[in-house]
Amino acid sequence: MCGGCVGTEYPERGTTCLDGGSFLLNFVGCAECGRRDFVLVGNRAAGLHDGEEIVTYDRARGGNGANLCKNCHHLIARHEYTFSVVDDYQEYTMLCLLCGRAEDSVSILPDDPRQMTPLF
């Protein structure tokens, strides 16, 4: 992973957890060859571990869909996204040098108990 390719390492993204795609506003260009192209996803893997869905992939710049820059074979970042259900909530996390870090929790109930206003 390369801190020279991004404007801010692991930017705080609030509750925005991406299981695919890229945060292109944080990509300043390849630190090896200096080109700024689209960022591709490579080595994508998804699976379950102890009831938690984990998605990982590499960020690479280039045009052939590989996980390395087609010009200089440079890896930009590794992305990890997790999803799990804990009690009555869907829990999401994201950690990536390029996309940042984020967490979110969403109730699976019709009315989120955390959002309810006490009557008295």
Salt bridges, closest charged atoms under 4 A:
GLU12 OE1 - ARG101 NE 3.34
GLU32 OE2 - HIS74 ND1 3.91
ASP37 OD2 - ARG35 NH2 3.61
ASP37 OD2 - ARG61 NH1 3.23
ASP50 OD2 - HIS49 NE2 3.52
ASP58 OD1 - ARG78 NH1 2.44
ASP112 OD2 - ARG114 NH2 3.09
